[in-house]
Amino acid sequence: MRPFRDVTAAQWKAFAAAFLAWALDGFDATVLTFVLLDIQRSFSVDYALVGALGTIQLVFRVAGGIGAGTAADRWGRKGPLMFSVLWYSIFACASGFSTSYRLLFAMRALFGIGMGGVWAAGMPLAIEHWPAKLRGVVSGLLQGGYSVGYILAALVYQLVYPIANQHADRGWRVMMWIGILPALLVLWIMTSVRESPLWLERQRRPDAGARRTLSLARLFAADLRFATIQTSLVMGAFMVAYQSITFWYPKFLATIGRAPLPFLLALNAGGIAGAAAWGRLSETRLGRRGAFTLAMGLGVAATPLYLFPTNGVLLWIGALSIGLFAAGSLGVMPGYLAERFPTDVRAAGAGVAYHVGAGIGAFAPYLVGTLQDRGMALPPVMATCIAGGGLLMVLFVWLGPETRGELLDGDAHAHDE
């Protein structure tokens, strides 16, 4: 805890705002994975269309990430974060009122816009508050929020779903209705969290007015074009692996007769610990690229243990391992993306990279569902996509520079204030 002694209350509040918004976003997004079979029965659709619900919310994350990121560079980080939380809460809840598959599909698409906006605005809010020496640490802790949301979803499913599902077609709807609760977070952010000091410092510069409206276009200028494309490919490859790990996993457990909660807790507890650990290790001689490579390499190696054992203990160890390594590798990402883009385009740059990547990975749930409809077994399909996405991520990371130790522009002056 020694490195955290100098962290101020304002910095902790900024971290808490981004962490809670991302965790509750994770809750609302992953609740869907627990009720796929119920939705399939309610609307009489095949696996491909059920998988398309996950695909569409990830595709629309791209619009949310780009929109909120651009707005966060123009008007500050807080406002777009609050708007995104309110947006995803409303459409998560509205999903539970769907009377047809098409309406549910539309609600999950609109939900995806808010889902993307939270990360694009919340990540720079937290990263820019904290000192440079702790950027890798806060990066890992922040990214673990999504796994916290997944655990919350598993617990609510375990405790609430059996009660709510006593009436036909009611259980999955109640799980969606609970998604309105994160909207309460907006009130606390509004009253308690300060704007990013680096963003405020950037607005005081003489050229701020000329550049702040052009953040999205600037990403494709000569000096940033490669960073935008390369980071998007890194995220895209990771998301193929991650969606293959998580989206169909509850269904996989159901088909082999395993209660989901112990394995989902292992997977996501591993993800939380792994994100924190790899974020911290990326501050060592490993650097960002070395931490990505080692974490994802071990994750790919652990994939057979995740999907193929028949013994429950080995399955549990596999879930913990894939969380620690493959899912946990994402703990390096917030700090890495923040370092690849300057302050005036950081939210837009990170938002585009993260959510274009999510859009690429969005097709993994649909692809896995389609291959199941064609008679392929779920475990080998998941394993192939996990390994392919993970290895491509490592390749794309090494196409870019090492960024460990780089100061964000305005770092020293803003934190001195």
Residue, then its C-alpha position, 0 to 999 in steps of 0.5 A: m500500500r506504500p505507493f498509494r499514500d500520496v494519492t489524494a481524495a480527489q484522485w480516489k474519487a475519479f478512480a471510483a467514478a470510472f471503476l464503478a461506471w465500468a463495473l456496472d456497465g459490465f454487470d448490465a452487459t454480461v447479464l445477457t449471457f446468463v439468460l440466452l437459453d431463456i431468450q431463445r425459448s421466448f422468441s424461438v430463435d436459433y443460436a446464431l440470432v441469440g449470439a447476434l444479441g452480443t454482437i450488436q451491442l458490441v458493434f454499437r459500442v463503436a459509435g458510443g466510444i467514438g461519440a463519447g470520446t470526441a465529446a470528452d476531448r471537447w467538453g471534458r470527461k465528466g459530462p460524457l461519462m454521466f450521460s453514458v451511464l444514464w444511457y446504458s441504464i435506461f436501455a438495459c432496463a428497457s430490454g426487459f420490456s421487449t415483446s419481440y426478438r427484433l425489439l430486443f435486438a434494437m434495445r441491445a444495440l442502443f445499450g451498446i452506445g452507452m456501454g462504449g461511452v463509459w470506457a471512452a470518457g471514464m478511462p482518461l478521467a481516472i488515468e489523468h488524475w493519477p500520477a505517472k508512476l502509478r499509471g500501470v497500477v491504476s490501469g490494471l485496477l480500473q480494467g478489473g472493474y468489468s470482471v467485478g460486474y460479471i461477478l455481480a451478474a453471476l451473484v444476482y443470477q444465483l440469488v434473484y433469478p430463481i425467485a423471478n423465474q417462477h412465472a413463465d418468461r419473467g426471469w430473464r426480464v427481471m434480470m434486465w430490469i435490474g439494469i436501471l440501478p446504475a443510473l443512481l451513480v450519476l448523482w454521485i459523480m455530478t456532486s463529488v468528482r472533479e474534472s481531469p486536471l490534464w484536460l483543464e490544463r490543456q484548455r488553458r493553452p493558447d491553441a486549445g480552441a483551435r484544436r479541441t474540435l478536431s480530435l476525431a479527425r486528428l486521429f487520422a493525421a500523419d502523426l497519429r494514423f499508425a497509432t490509431i490503426q495499430t491500437s485498434l488491431v490490438m484491441g480487435a484481436f483481444m476482443v475476439a479472444y475475450q468474447s470467445i472466452t466469456f459470451w458462450y461460457p455459461k451455456f457451455l457450463a450448462t451443457i456439461g451439467r455444471a452450476p455456473l457460479p463457482f466457475l464464473l467466480a473463478l474466471n472473474a476473480g482471476g480477471i480482477a487479480g490478473a488485471a491488477a497484477w499485469g498492470r503492475l508488472s507492466e511498470t517493470r522491465l517487462g514493459r507494456r509489450g512484455a506484459f501483454t505477451l507473457a500474460m496472453g501467451l500463458g492464457v493461450a496455453a491454459t485454454p485446453l484446461y479451460l474447456f476440455p477437462t471432465n473433472g470439476v476441479l480441473l475445470w475450476i483451475g482452468a477458469l481461474s487460469i484463463g482469467l488470470f492470464a488471458a482476460g487479465s492481460l487487458g489490465v495493461m490496456p488503459g495505461y497503454l492507450a493513454e500513452r499512445f495518444p496526446t491529451d487533446v485527442r486521448a479520449a477519442g483515440a482510446g475510445v476509437a481504438y478500444h471500441v473499433g476493437a470491440g466492433i471487430g471482436a463483436f463477430a465472435p459470438y455470432l460466429v461461434g453461434t453459427l458454427q454450432d448451428r452447423g453441427m460443430a461442438l462448442p469447446p473446440v470452436m471456442a478454443t480456436c477463437i481464443a488461441g487465434g485472437g490471443l496470438l494475433m494480439v501479441l503480434f499486433v502489440w509488437l508492431g507498435p512502440e514500448t510506452r512504459g515511463e512516458l509522461l503524458d503531456g501536461d503531467a508534471h504541471a497538472h499534478d503539481e497544482 
